[in-house]
Amino acid sequence: MRQMKIKLNRFIRLCLRKIGLTPIHSGFLNDKSRMAHERAAMHAHSIVSTATADGILLGCNARFQDTLGYKESELVGREIGDIYADVNSSMFTEIRDMLKHGESWSGEQRLKHKNGSTVWVRATICPILDSDGTHVKTISIRTDITASKQSQSEKDMYRALHMMQDEIFVLEASDLRYAYMNVAAMRRFGWTTADFTGKTLMAAHPDFDRTAFEQEVRPLLDGAVNEVRFMEALGGDTFENTVQLMQGPDGSARFACIRHNISERVALEKAKDEFTATVSHELRSP
């Protein structure tokens, strides 16, 4: 009976193959279902596009469109270079050469949003080869890393700002309380971050003229100018103060102040004026 069943199954499979059908085993169904889930996951979390070997866009997924601000119909038929911010980059030559030889390329890229802004991505670009091993299409899978890039850029800028030689500090516009001081500004008072927290400009400078300061920054509050500059004598030195009105993380108005020591410049100008006056006096004398 068992032998007969085996023979019958073989006969059925043979008949199916004769009409072009191949029986599907359960493992194949499981593999097919798994592949469908993997594709769905990839399209949900990745920026995917396909292009010809010559770099003409053939299609893209919804995440690609959302990330770059284009509709698929606006991109199909255009050169892939149209979405890159670095058009003349040697990276293009490297990618083309690797794809031509059947190799994938991975790295960071700077793409261009429809509105002109930059979108940073981490990309893997793979060639699709025909049976002869010729590169016929390209699939690109990218991940948006713009937020992490901006975060790193902000950290670098903050680090540079913190170590500048000019004194830089930020004040709450409402009560002139310190919100930030760089190293140079803290050094003047021998403070750390914990020391200036909660203190006001008046507490730091007992002889500070708040009325005069408010008159200087009034044009900022009125929206008449973007920045104001005024001179200040402090500790025997002369400083030029540059003040701008900024918005804090909580939406509050803040003054960003840069205090630049111009004592040397003032001294040179004074010496120049005195020299000119002396020469003029001697020329007038008989």
C-alpha positions in Angstrom: 0.0 0.0 0.0 2.8 2.4 1.0 4.7 1.6 -2.3 1.6 2.3 -4.3 1.0 5.7 -2.6 4.6 6.7 -3.3 4.2 5.7 -7.0 0.9 7.6 -7.2 2.5 10.8 -5.8 5.4 10.5 -8.3 2.9 10.0 -11.1 0.9 13.1 -10.0 4.1 15.3 -9.8 5.1 14.0 -13.3 1.7 15.0 -14.7 1.9 18.4 -13.1 5.3 19.1 -14.5 4.1 18.1 -18.0 1.6 21.0 -17.9 4.1 23.4 -16.5 3.2 23.3 -12.8 5.6 22.6 -9.9 4.3 21.4 -6.6 5.0 23.9 -3.8 6.2 22.4 -0.5 5.5 23.9 2.9 9.0 25.2 3.3 8.8 27.2 0.1 5.6 28.8 1.4 7.3 29.7 4.6 10.3 31.2 2.7 8.0 33.2 0.5 6.1 34.6 3.4 9.3 35.4 5.3 10.6 37.2 2.2 7.4 39.2 1.9 7.7 40.3 5.5 11.4 41.3 5.1 10.5 43.4 2.0 7.7 45.1 3.9 10.0 45.9 6.8 12.7 47.2 4.5 10.3 49.6 2.7 8.8 50.7 6.0 12.2 51.8 7.4 14.4 52.4 4.5 14.7 54.8 1.6 14.6 52.6 -1.5 15.1 53.4 -5.2 16.0 51.6 -8.4 17.8 52.9 -11.4 19.2 51.8 -14.7 22.9 51.0 -15.1 23.3 54.5 -16.5 21.8 56.1 -13.4 18.2 56.9 -14.7 15.7 56.6 -11.9 13.1 53.8 -12.5 11.2 54.0 -9.2 11.2 54.7 -5.5 9.2 53.8 -2.4 7.0 56.0 -0.3 9.7 56.6 2.3 12.0 57.9 -0.4 9.2 60.4 -1.5 8.5 61.5 2.1 12.2 62.0 2.9 13.0 64.1 -0.2 9.7 65.7 -0.8 9.1 64.4 -4.3 6.4 62.4 -5.9 7.6 59.3 -7.7 6.2 60.7 -11.0 8.5 63.7 -10.6 11.6 61.5 -10.3 11.1 58.6 -12.8 13.2 59.2 -15.9 15.5 61.7 -14.2 19.2 61.2 -13.6 20.1 60.0 -10.1 22.5 62.9 -9.8 19.6 65.3 -9.6 19.0 64.3 -6.0 22.6 64.7 -4.9 23.9 67.8 -3.1 27.5 67.0 -4.1 27.1 66.7 -7.9 30.9 66.9 -8.7 32.0 64.5 -6.0 34.5 61.8 -6.9 32.2 59.5 -5.1 30.1 59.1 -8.3 33.1 57.7 -10.2 33.9 55.3 -7.3 30.3 54.0 -7.2 30.0 53.6 -11.0 33.3 51.6 -11.1 32.3 49.3 -8.3 28.8 48.6 -9.7 30.3 48.0 -13.1 32.5 45.2 -11.6 29.5 43.7 -9.7 30.5 45.1 -6.3 28.3 47.0 -3.8 29.1 50.4 -2.4 28.4 51.6 1.1 28.9 55.0 2.7 27.4 58.4 3.7 25.8 60.7 1.1 24.4 64.2 1.0 21.1 64.3 -0.8 19.1 67.3 -1.8 15.5 67.8 -0.6 13.0 69.3 -3.1 13.0 72.5 -1.0 16.8 72.7 -1.3 17.7 71.5 2.2 20.3 68.8 2.8 19.4 65.2 3.7 22.2 63.1 5.0 21.9 59.3 4.4 23.9 56.2 5.0 23.6 54.2 1.7 24.2 50.7 0.4 24.1 50.6 -3.4 23.9 47.2 -5.1 24.2 46.2 -8.8 21.6 43.9 -10.3 23.3 41.6 -12.9 21.9 39.6 -15.8 22.8 36.0 -16.5 26.0 37.1 -18.2 27.1 39.1 -15.2 26.5 42.5 -16.8 25.3 45.4 -14.6 21.7 46.2 -15.8 20.1 47.8 -12.9 20.9 49.3 -9.5 19.0 49.2 -6.2 19.8 51.7 -3.5 18.9 51.3 0.1 19.4 54.3 2.4 18.8 55.4 6.0 18.2 59.0 7.0 20.9 60.1 9.4 20.3 63.9 9.1 19.3 64.3 12.8 22.5 62.6 14.1 24.6 64.7 11.7 23.0 67.9 12.9 23.5 66.8 16.5 27.2 66.3 15.9 27.5 69.6 14.1 25.8 71.4 17.0 28.2 69.7 19.4 31.2 70.8 17.4 29.9 74.3 17.2 29.2 74.4 20.9 32.7 73.1 21.6 34.3 75.8 19.4 32.1 78.5 21.0 32.9 77.4 24.5 36.7 77.6 23.9 36.7 81.0 22.1 39.0 83.7 23.4 36.2 86.3 23.4 33.8 86.3 26.4 30.4 84.9 25.3 27.4 84.8 27.5 23.6 84.5 27.2 21.1 86.4 29.3 17.4 86.0 29.9 15.9 89.2 28.4 13.3 89.4 31.2 15.6 89.7 34.2 19.2 89.6 32.7 19.9 86.2 34.4 22.8 84.2 33.0 21.7 81.2 30.9 25.2 80.4 29.5 28.8 81.4 29.8 31.8 80.2 27.8 35.2 79.4 29.5 36.6 83.0 28.8 33.5 84.6 30.4 33.6 82.3 33.5 37.3 82.9 33.9 36.7 86.6 34.5 34.9 85.7 37.8 36.7 82.4 38.5 33.3 80.7 38.1 32.2 77.3 36.9 28.8 76.5 35.3 27.3 75.8 38.8 28.5 79.2 40.0 26.7 81.4 37.4 23.5 79.4 37.3 20.7 81.7 38.7 22.9 84.8 38.9 22.1 88.0 37.1 24.3 90.5 35.3 23.7 93.0 38.2 25.0 90.5 40.8 28.2 89.9 38.7 28.8 93.6 38.2 27.7 95.7 41.2 28.2 98.9 39.3 26.3 97.7 36.3 24.0 100.4 34.8 20.9 98.5 33.9 19.0 101.5 32.5 21.9 102.3 30.1 22.0 98.7 29.0 18.3 98.6 28.3 18.6 101.7 26.2 21.3 100.1 24.2 19.3 96.9 23.5 15.9 98.6 23.0 16.2 98.6 19.2 16.6 94.8 19.3 13.4 94.4 21.3 11.6 96.8 18.9 12.7 94.7 15.9 14.5 97.7 14.4 17.9 96.1 14.1 19.5 92.6 14.2 22.3 93.5 16.5 23.7 96.4 18.6 27.2 97.3 19.5 28.5 99.5 22.3 31.8 100.1 24.2 32.4 99.2 27.8 35.2 99.8 30.2 35.8 96.9 32.5 38.7 96.1 34.9 41.0 98.6 33.2 40.3 97.2 29.7 38.1 98.4 26.9 35.6 96.0 25.4 33.3 96.1 22.3 30.0 94.4 23.1 27.9 92.8 20.3 24.4 91.8 21.3 21.7 89.9 19.4 18.2 88.9 20.4 17.7 85.1 20.3 14.9 82.6 21.2 15.6 80.0 23.9 14.5 76.4 23.8 11.5 77.3 25.9 10.6 80.2 23.6 11.8 82.9 25.9 13.7 85.9 24.6 17.4 85.9 25.3 20.4 88.3 24.7 23.4 86.6 23.1 26.4 88.8 24.0 30.0 88.7 22.7 32.5 90.8 24.6 35.6 91.5 22.6 38.7 93.1 24.2 39.8 96.0 22.0 42.2 97.6 24.5 45.2 97.1 22.2 43.4 98.7 19.3 42.2 101.6 21.4 45.8 102.2 22.7 47.2 102.1 19.1 44.5 104.6 17.9 45.3 106.8 20.9 49.0 106.7 20.1 48.4 107.4 16.5 46.2 110.4 17.4 48.9 111.7 19.8 51.6 111.3 17.2 49.5 113.2 14.6 48.8 115.9 17.1 52.5 116.3 18.0 53.6 116.4 14.3 51.0 119.0 13.5 52.1 121.1 16.5 55.7 121.0 15.4 54.9 121.9 11.8 53.0 124.9 13.1 55.8 126.0 15.4 58.4 128.5 14.0 
